[in-house]
């Protein structure tokens, strides 16, 4: 069983909201897991970018210190406040 989860910002989220979403998301995960997590924000720059498109995809990789926290987060899913913005991808 993995002790990591990947959360993706949905494509319909305005690029200006990404940093704010990242801050609130990290705060929520820290509170839920007693600050026992590590983050890695992965940015995949799109090669075929055109004006009006989101320039990159962002994924939050959350590494949990315990598998129990990872399992609990997977079972809980994305909180209601973030369901319009985030999804669990792995």
Buried (B, 14 or more C-beta within 10 A) or exposed (E): EEBBBBBBBBEEBEEEEBEEBBEEBBEBBEEBBEEEBEBEBEEEEEEEEEEEEBEBBBBBBBBBBEEEBBBEBEEEEBEEEBEEBBBBEE
